[in-house]
Amino acid sequence: MAISLNEITEKVKREAGFVFGVKSEIDKVIVGQQYLIDRLLIGLLANGHVLVEGVPGLAKTLSIKCLADTVKAKFHRIQFTPDLLPADLVGTLVYNQKEGGFTTKKGPIFANIVLADEINRAPAKVQSALLEAMQEHQVTIGETTHKLDDPFLVMATQNPIEQEGTYELPEAQIDRFMLKLNVSYPTIEEEHKILKRMGFTDKKIEINPVIKPEDIVRARHVVDEIYIDEKLEKYILDIVFATRVPKKYKLEELTAFIHYGASPRATINLTLAAKAYAFIQGRGYVTPQDIKMIGPDVLRHRVIVSYEAEAEEKTSDDLIKRIFEEVEVP
């Protein structure tokens, strides 16, 4: 197994060379936010959609746009608004008078990377249209189903629910996102750097493409090969099952706080995200620390807290932290 692990690690180091280039290009514009950039890369490498939440002005949209600029691929930004229609997203049938029939006009969802900006400002019908694209990588226009490009990735931003004019996303759609990231304010030192770099009216920083879609697809094949020990697979299962039956893991105090635990999709996504995290670290194997680092981002939107938890001001992050503290590490 040692030889096999060495071979996988060497392959990872060869294929992960673009990670440094991507980060270097993004660093031209974005100050700090390494947590956000790493997680966006993990979504790209693990074929998982990413939801980024934070108050306006924290460079959520800019970070995703910068990442998209480093990929020589088709990118579309969709501004979600309360009057957006499903046809504005997926496209529609247009009657052609000259030919006497209908032709398909494809919408902006037909791209490799789609930035769904302020996703929680759109109504339920639009969210339903996006759901098929995210899960099946296809959309239906009229009676025809159209496959989406590969790779296809939705990176969405949303403002906190307390912000005026927002809708809470359906739980079924939330579960389709591999990661949910909470972006906080920069430090005073980072904000000073932002001021120095961006405090001009006409300054434009150009980001150069570093990778192509085929490079991403090839890197994903390598991510699939990354070794994860059976004990770590059991650890992932224990983490997920502790959100469903906390009593079994000596976490009786959490029973009243968790309304719904994480779905089986969480188990799959935590495994894939841990492999992708190992990939960007240049390793051919997963460690328990990889699972701990990426676990909260995979689970925070899948653990639904109860009214009792809200009354005691306990968030899903608080409960997940407690689970990681208590579940035995192999």
DRENDO-1510 file (C-alpha; in Angstrom, 1 decimal, always signed):
<recs>
REC; n; res; u; v; w
REC; 1; MET; +0.0; +0.0; +0.0 .
REC; 2; ALA; +3.0; +2.3; +0.7 .
REC; 3; ILE; +4.0; +2.2; -3.0 .
REC; 4; SER; +0.5; +2.8; -4.1 .
REC; 5; LEU; +0.1; +5.8; -1.8 .
REC; 6; ASN; +3.4; +7.2; -3.1 .
REC; 7; GLU; +2.2; +6.8; -6.7 .
REC; 8; ILE; -1.1; +8.5; -5.9 .
REC; 9; THR; +0.7; +11.4; -4.0 .
REC; 10; GLU; +3.1; +11.9; -7.0 .
REC; 11; LYS; +0.1; +12.0; -9.3 .
REC; 12; VAL; -1.7; +14.5; -7.0 .
REC; 13; LYS; +1.4; +16.7; -7.0 .
REC; 14; ARG; +1.6; +16.7; -10.8 .
REC; 15; GLU; -2.1; +17.5; -11.3 .
REC; 16; ALA; -2.4; +20.0; -8.4 .
REC; 17; GLY; +0.2; +22.3; -9.9 .
REC; 18; PHE; -2.5; +24.7; -11.1 .
REC; 19; VAL; -3.8; +25.3; -7.6 .
REC; 20; PHE; -0.9; +27.6; -6.8 .
REC; 21; GLY; -1.5; +29.5; -10.1 .
REC; 22; VAL; -5.2; +29.9; -9.5 .
REC; 23; LYS; -4.6; +31.3; -6.0 .
REC; 24; SER; -1.9; +33.6; -7.2 .
REC; 25; GLU; -4.2; +35.1; -9.8 .
REC; 26; ILE; -7.0; +35.5; -7.3 .
REC; 27; ASP; -4.6; +37.1; -4.8 .
REC; 28; LYS; -4.1; +39.9; -7.3 .
REC; 29; VAL; -7.6; +41.1; -6.4 .
REC; 30; ILE; -8.8; +39.4; -3.2 .
REC; 31; VAL; -7.1; +40.2; +0.1 .
REC; 32; GLY; -7.3; +37.4; +2.7 .
REC; 33; GLN; -10.4; +35.1; +2.4 .
REC; 34; GLN; -8.2; +32.0; +2.1 .
REC; 35; TYR; -10.9; +29.9; +3.7 .
REC; 36; LEU; -13.3; +31.0; +1.0 .
REC; 37; ILE; -10.9; +30.5; -1.9 .
REC; 38; ASP; -9.9; +27.0; -0.7 .
REC; 39; ARG; -13.6; +26.0; -0.4 .
REC; 40; LEU; -14.5; +27.3; -3.8 .
REC; 41; LEU; -11.6; +25.2; -5.2 .
REC; 42; ILE; -12.9; +22.2; -3.3 .
REC; 43; GLY; -16.3; +22.6; -4.9 .
REC; 44; LEU; -14.7; +22.8; -8.3 .
REC; 45; LEU; -12.6; +19.7; -7.7 .
REC; 46; ALA; -15.3; +17.6; -6.0 .
REC; 47; ASN; -18.0; +18.5; -8.5 .
REC; 48; GLY; -20.1; +20.1; -5.8 .
REC; 49; HIS; -22.1; +23.3; -5.8 .
REC; 50; VAL; -21.2; +26.0; -3.2 .
REC; 51; LEU; -23.4; +28.4; -1.3 .
REC; 52; VAL; -21.7; +31.4; +0.2 .
REC; 53; GLU; -23.5; +33.5; +2.9 .
REC; 54; GLY; -22.5; +36.8; +4.3 .
REC; 55; VAL; -23.6; +40.4; +4.6 .
REC; 56; PRO; -23.2; +42.6; +1.5 .
REC; 57; GLY; -19.7; +43.9; +0.7 .
REC; 58; LEU; -17.6; +41.0; +1.8 .
REC; 59; ALA; -16.3; +40.1; -1.8 .
REC; 60; LYS; -18.5; +37.0; -2.1 .
REC; 61; THR; -19.4; +37.7; -5.7 .
REC; 62; LEU; -16.0; +39.1; -6.5 .
REC; 63; SER; -14.2; +36.0; -5.2 .
REC; 64; ILE; -16.4; +33.7; -7.3 .
REC; 65; LYS; -16.0; +35.9; -10.4 .
REC; 66; CYS; -12.2; +35.9; -9.9 .
REC; 67; LEU; -12.1; +32.1; -9.7 .
REC; 68; ALA; -14.2; +31.8; -12.8 .
REC; 69; ASP; -11.8; +34.2; -14.6 .
REC; 70; THR; -8.9; +31.8; -13.8 .
REC; 71; VAL; -10.8; +29.0; -15.7 .
REC; 72; LYS; -10.9; +29.3; -19.5 .
REC; 73; ALA; -14.5; +28.3; -19.7 .
REC; 74; LYS; -18.0; +29.6; -20.2 .
REC; 75; PHE; -19.1; +31.7; -17.2 .
REC; 76; HIS; -22.5; +33.4; -16.6 .
REC; 77; ARG; -23.6; +35.6; -13.8 .
REC; 78; ILE; -27.3; +35.6; -13.0 .
REC; 79; GLN; -28.6; +38.3; -10.7 .
REC; 80; PHE; -31.6; +36.8; -8.8 .
REC; 81; THR; -34.4; +39.2; -8.2 .
REC; 82; PRO; -38.1; +38.8; -7.0 .
REC; 83; ASP; -39.4; +39.2; -10.6 .
REC; 84; LEU; -37.1; +36.6; -12.1 .
REC; 85; LEU; -38.9; +33.9; -14.1 .
REC; 86; PRO; -37.8; +30.2; -14.7 .
REC; 87; ALA; -37.4; +31.0; -18.4 .
REC; 88; ASP; -34.9; +33.8; -17.6 .
REC; 89; LEU; -32.8; +31.1; -16.1 .
REC; 90; VAL; -33.1; +28.0; -18.3 .
REC; 91; GLY; -34.4; +29.5; -21.6 .
REC; 92; THR; -37.6; +29.2; -23.5 .
REC; 93; LEU; -39.2; +28.2; -26.8 .
REC; 94; VAL; -39.4; +31.0; -29.4 .
REC; 95; TYR; -41.8; +30.9; -32.3 .
REC; 96; ASN; -40.0; +31.4; -35.6 .
REC; 97; GLN; -42.5; +32.9; -38.1 .
REC; 98; LYS; -40.2; +32.4; -41.1 .
REC; 99; GLU; -39.9; +28.6; -40.5 .
REC; 100; GLY; -43.3; +28.2; -38.9 .
REC; 101; GLY; -42.0; +26.3; -35.8 .
REC; 102; PHE; -40.5; +26.8; -32.4 .
REC; 103; THR; -36.8; +27.1; -31.7 .
REC; 104; THR; -35.0; +26.8; -28.4 .
REC; 105; LYS; -33.4; +29.8; -26.9 .
REC; 106; LYS; -31.1; +28.6; -24.2 .
REC; 107; GLY; -30.7; +30.6; -21.0 .
REC; 108; PRO; -27.7; +31.6; -18.9 .
REC; 109; ILE; -27.7; +28.3; -17.0 .
REC; 110; PHE; -25.9; +26.8; -20.0 .
REC; 111; ALA; -22.4; +27.5; -18.8 .
REC; 112; ASN; -19.5; +25.7; -17.0 .
REC; 113; ILE; -19.6; +28.0; -14.0 .
REC; 114; VAL; -22.8; +29.8; -13.0 .
REC; 115; LEU; -22.8; +32.5; -10.4 .
REC; 116; ALA; -26.2; +32.7; -8.8 .
REC; 117; ASP; -25.9; +36.1; -7.2 .
REC; 118; GLU; -28.2; +36.7; -4.2 .
REC; 119; ILE; -30.0; +33.4; -4.8 .
REC; 120; ASN; -32.4; +33.9; -2.0 .
REC; 121; ARG; -34.0; +36.9; -3.6 .
REC; 122; ALA; -35.8; +34.8; -6.2 .
REC; 123; PRO; -39.2; +33.1; -5.7 .
REC; 124; ALA; -39.9; +29.4; -5.4 .
REC; 125; LYS; -40.6; +28.7; -9.1 .
REC; 126; VAL; -37.1; +29.9; -10.1 .
REC; 127; GLN; -35.6; +27.8; -7.3 .
REC; 128; SER; -37.4; +24.7; -8.6 .
REC; 129; ALA; -36.0; +25.3; -12.1 .
REC; 130; LEU; -32.5; +25.6; -10.7 .
REC; 131; LEU; -33.0; +22.4; -8.7 .
REC; 132; GLU; -33.1; +20.1; -11.8 .
REC; 133; ALA; -30.0; +21.7; -13.2 .
REC; 134; MET; -28.0; +21.3; -10.0 .
REC; 135; GLN; -29.0; +17.7; -9.3 .
REC; 136; GLU; -29.4; +16.2; -12.8 .
REC; 137; HIS; -27.0; +18.5; -14.8 .
REC; 138; GLN; -29.8; +19.0; -17.3 .
REC; 139; VAL; -32.8; +21.3; -17.9 .
REC; 140; THR; -36.1; +20.7; -19.6 .
REC; 141; ILE; -37.4; +23.3; -22.0 .
REC; 142; GLY; -40.8; +22.5; -23.4 .
REC; 143; GLU; -40.8; +18.7; -23.9 .
REC; 144; THR; -37.0; +18.5; -24.6 .
REC; 145; THR; -34.3; +17.7; -22.1 .
REC; 146; HIS; -31.0; +19.4; -22.6 .
REC; 147; LYS; -27.7; +18.2; -21.0 .
REC; 148; LEU; -25.6; +20.9; -19.4 .
REC; 149; ASP; -21.9; +21.4; -20.1 .
REC; 150; ASP; -19.3; +19.4; -18.2 .
REC; 151; PRO; -17.9; +20.6; -15.8 .
REC; 152; PHE; -21.0; +22.4; -14.5 .
REC; 153; LEU; -20.9; +24.2; -11.2 .
REC; 154; VAL; -23.3; +26.5; -9.4 .
REC; 155; MET; -21.7; +29.0; -7.0 .
REC; 156; ALA; -24.4; +30.9; -5.2 .
REC; 157; THR; -24.3; +33.9; -2.9 .
REC; 158; GLN; -27.0; +34.8; -0.4 .
REC; 159; ASN; -27.5; +37.5; +2.2 .
REC; 160; PRO; -28.6; +36.5; +5.7 .
REC; 161; ILE; -32.3; +35.7; +5.9 .
REC; 162; GLU; -32.8; +38.8; +8.2 .
REC; 163; GLN; -32.0; +41.1; +5.3 .
REC; 164; GLU; -35.0; +42.7; +3.7 .
REC; 165; GLY; -36.5; +41.1; +0.6 .
REC; 166; THR; -35.1; +37.6; +0.9 .
REC; 167; TYR; -36.7; +34.2; +0.8 .
REC; 168; GLU; -35.6; +31.1; +2.7 .
REC; 169; LEU; -34.3; +28.5; +0.3 .
REC; 170; PRO; -36.2; +25.1; +0.3 .
REC; 171; GLU; -34.5; +22.4; +2.3 .
REC; 172; ALA; -34.4; +20.1; -0.8 .
REC; 173; GLN; -32.4; +22.7; -2.7 .
REC; 174; ILE; -30.1; +23.6; +0.3 .
REC; 175; ASP; -29.2; +19.9; +0.4 .
REC; 176; ARG; -28.0; +20.0; -3.2 .
REC; 177; PHE; -25.1; +22.3; -2.2 .
REC; 178; MET; -22.0; +20.4; -1.2 .
REC; 179; LEU; -20.7; +23.3; +0.9 .
REC; 180; LYS; -22.3; +26.2; +2.7 .
REC; 181; LEU; -19.7; +28.9; +3.6 .
REC; 182; ASN; -20.1; +31.7; +6.2 .
REC; 183; VAL; -18.0; +34.7; +5.3 .
REC; 184; SER; -17.1; +37.1; +8.0 .
REC; 185; TYR; -15.6; +40.6; +8.1 .
REC; 186; PRO; -11.8; +41.0; +7.3 .
REC; 187; THR; -9.4; +41.9; +10.0 .
REC; 188; ILE; -8.3; +45.5; +10.4 .
REC; 189; GLU; -4.9; +44.7; +8.8 .
REC; 190; GLU; -6.6; +43.0; +5.8 .
REC; 191; GLU; -9.1; +45.8; +5.4 .
REC; 192; HIS; -6.1; +48.3; +5.3 .
REC; 193; LYS; -4.6; +46.2; +2.5 .
REC; 194; ILE; -8.0; +46.3; +0.7 .
REC; 195; LEU; -8.0; +50.1; +1.1 .
REC; 196; LYS; -4.5; +50.4; -0.4 .
REC; 197; ARG; -5.3; +48.1; -3.3 .
REC; 198; MET; -8.8; +49.1; -4.2 .
REC; 199; GLY; -9.1; +52.7; -3.2 .
REC; 200; PHE; -8.9; +54.1; -6.7 .
REC; 201; THR; -11.7; +55.1; -9.1 .
REC; 202; ASP; -10.2; +53.6; -12.3 .
REC; 203; LYS; -7.9; +50.8; -11.2 .
REC; 204; LYS; -8.5; +47.6; -13.1 .
REC; 205; ILE; -6.7; +44.3; -12.3 .
REC; 206; GLU; -6.6; +41.7; -15.0 .
REC; 207; ILE; -6.8; +38.0; -14.1 .
REC; 208; ASN; -5.3; +35.5; -16.5 .
REC; 209; PRO; -6.8; +32.1; -17.2 .
REC; 210; VAL; -4.8; +29.3; -15.7 .
REC; 211; ILE; -6.8; +26.1; -16.4 .
REC; 212; LYS; -9.2; +24.7; -18.9 .
REC; 213; PRO; -12.4; +22.6; -18.4 .
REC; 214; GLU; -10.5; +19.5; -19.4 .
REC; 215; ASP; -7.9; +20.2; -16.7 .
REC; 216; ILE; -10.7; +20.2; -14.1 .
REC; 217; VAL; -12.2; +17.0; -15.3 .
REC; 218; ARG; -8.8; +15.3; -15.3 .
REC; 219; ALA; -8.1; +16.6; -11.7 .
REC; 220; ARG; -11.5; +15.2; -10.6 .
REC; 221; HIS; -10.4; +11.7; -11.7 .
REC; 222; VAL; -7.3; +12.1; -9.6 .
REC; 223; VAL; -9.4; +13.3; -6.6 .
REC; 224; ASP; -11.4; +10.0; -7.0 .
REC; 225; GLU; -8.2; +8.0; -6.7 .
REC; 226; ILE; -7.1; +9.6; -3.4 .
REC; 227; TYR; -7.0; +7.0; -0.7 .
REC; 228; ILE; -9.3; +7.1; +2.3 .
REC; 229; ASP; -8.9; +4.4; +5.0 .
REC; 230; GLU; -11.8; +2.3; +6.0 .
REC; 231; LYS; -11.4; +3.6; +9.6 .
REC; 232; LEU; -11.9; +7.2; +8.3 .
REC; 233; GLU; -15.0; +6.1; +6.3 .
REC; 234; LYS; -16.4; +4.8; +9.6 .
REC; 235; TYR; -15.4; +8.1; +11.2 .
REC; 236; ILE; -17.4; +10.0; +8.6 .
REC; 237; LEU; -20.4; +7.7; +9.1 .
REC; 238; ASP; -20.2; +8.2; +12.9 .
REC; 239; ILE; -20.1; +12.0; +12.4 .
REC; 240; VAL; -23.2; +12.0; +10.2 .
REC; 241; PHE; -25.1; +9.4; +12.3 .
REC; 242; ALA; -24.4; +11.5; +15.4 .
REC; 243; THR; -26.5; +14.3; +13.9 .
REC; 244; ARG; -29.4; +11.8; +13.6 .
REC; 245; VAL; -29.1; +9.7; +16.8 .
REC; 246; PRO; -26.9; +11.8; +19.1 .
REC; 247; LYS; -27.9; +9.6; +22.1 .
REC; 248; LYS; -25.9; +6.7; +20.6 .
REC; 249; TYR; -22.7; +8.8; +20.8 .
REC; 250; LYS; -23.2; +10.1; +24.4 .
REC; 251; LEU; -24.6; +13.4; +23.2 .
REC; 252; GLU; -28.0; +13.1; +24.9 .
REC; 253; GLU; -28.1; +16.9; +25.4 .
REC; 254; LEU; -28.3; +17.5; +21.6 .
REC; 255; THR; -31.4; +15.3; +21.1 .
REC; 256; ALA; -33.8; +18.2; +21.9 .
REC; 257; PHE; -31.8; +20.6; +19.7 .
REC; 258; ILE; -31.7; +18.7; +16.4 .
REC; 259; HIS; -34.9; +18.6; +14.5 .
REC; 260; TYR; -33.4; +16.8; +11.4 .
REC; 261; GLY; -30.0; +15.3; +11.0 .
REC; 262; ALA; -27.8; +15.2; +7.9 .
REC; 263; SER; -28.9; +13.2; +4.9 .
REC; 264; PRO; -27.0; +10.4; +3.2 .
REC; 265; ARG; -25.9; +13.0; +0.7 .
REC; 266; ALA; -23.8; +14.5; +3.5 .
REC; 267; THR; -21.9; +11.3; +3.9 .
REC; 268; ILE; -21.0; +11.2; +0.2 .
REC; 269; ASN; -20.2; +14.9; +0.1 .
REC; 270; LEU; -18.0; +14.8; +3.2 .
REC; 271; THR; -16.0; +12.0; +1.7 .
REC; 272; LEU; -15.6; +13.8; -1.7 .
REC; 273; ALA; -14.8; +17.2; +0.0 .
REC; 274; ALA; -12.2; +15.6; +2.3 .
REC; 275; LYS; -10.5; +14.0; -0.8 .
REC; 276; ALA; -10.5; +17.4; -2.6 .
REC; 277; TYR; -9.1; +19.1; +0.5 .
REC; 278; ALA; -6.3; +16.5; +0.6 .
REC; 279; PHE; -5.7; +17.2; -3.1 .
REC; 280; ILE; -5.2; +21.0; -2.7 .
REC; 281; GLN; -2.8; +20.1; +0.2 .
REC; 282; GLY; -0.8; +17.9; -2.3 .
REC; 283; ARG; -1.5; +14.6; -0.6 .
REC; 284; GLY; -2.7; +11.3; -2.0 .
REC; 285; TYR; -4.5; +10.3; +1.2 .
REC; 286; VAL; -7.2; +11.7; +3.6 .
REC; 287; THR; -6.4; +12.4; +7.2 .
REC; 288; PRO; -8.8; +12.9; +10.1 .
REC; 289; GLN; -7.8; +16.6; +10.1 .
REC; 290; ASP; -9.1; +16.9; +6.5 .
REC; 291; ILE; -12.5; +15.7; +7.7 .
REC; 292; LYS; -12.5; +18.0; +10.7 .
REC; 293; MET; -11.5; +21.0; +8.6 .
REC; 294; ILE; -14.2; +20.6; +5.9 .
REC; 295; GLY; -16.9; +18.9; +8.0 .
REC; 296; PRO; -18.6; +22.0; +9.3 .
REC; 297; ASP; -19.0; +23.4; +5.7 .
REC; 298; VAL; -20.6; +20.1; +4.6 .
REC; 299; LEU; -22.9; +19.8; +7.6 .
REC; 300; ARG; -24.0; +23.3; +8.7 .
REC; 301; HIS; -26.9; +23.6; +6.2 .
REC; 302; ARG; -28.0; +20.0; +6.7 .
REC; 303; VAL; -28.4; +19.9; +10.4 .
REC; 304; ILE; -31.8; +21.6; +11.1 .
REC; 305; VAL; -32.0; +22.9; +14.6 .
REC; 306; SER; -35.2; +22.7; +16.7 .
REC; 307; TYR; -37.2; +25.5; +18.3 .
REC; 308; GLU; -35.5; +24.6; +21.6 .
REC; 309; ALA; -32.1; +25.3; +20.1 .
REC; 310; GLU; -33.3; +28.6; +18.7 .
REC; 311; ALA; -34.7; +29.6; +22.1 .
REC; 312; GLU; -31.3; +28.9; +23.7 .
REC; 313; GLU; -29.5; +30.6; +20.8 .
REC; 314; LYS; -27.7; +27.5; +19.6 .
REC; 315; THR; -26.8; +27.3; +15.9 .
REC; 316; SER; -26.1; +24.3; +13.8 .
REC; 317; ASP; -22.4; +25.3; +13.9 .
REC; 318; ASP; -22.5; +25.0; +17.8 .
REC; 319; LEU; -24.0; +21.5; +17.6 .
REC; 320; ILE; -21.6; +20.3; +14.9 .
REC; 321; LYS; -18.7; +21.5; +16.9 .
REC; 322; ARG; -19.9; +19.5; +19.9 .
REC; 323; ILE; -20.3; +16.4; +17.7 .
REC; 324; PHE; -16.7; +16.7; +16.4 .
REC; 325; GLU; -15.5; +17.1; +20.0 .
REC; 326; GLU; -17.2; +14.0; +21.2 .
REC; 327; VAL; -17.0; +11.5; +18.3 .
REC; 328; GLU; -13.9; +9.4; +18.7 .
REC; 329; VAL; -11.2; +10.0; +16.1 .
REC; 330; PRO; -9.6; +6.8; +14.7 .
</recs>
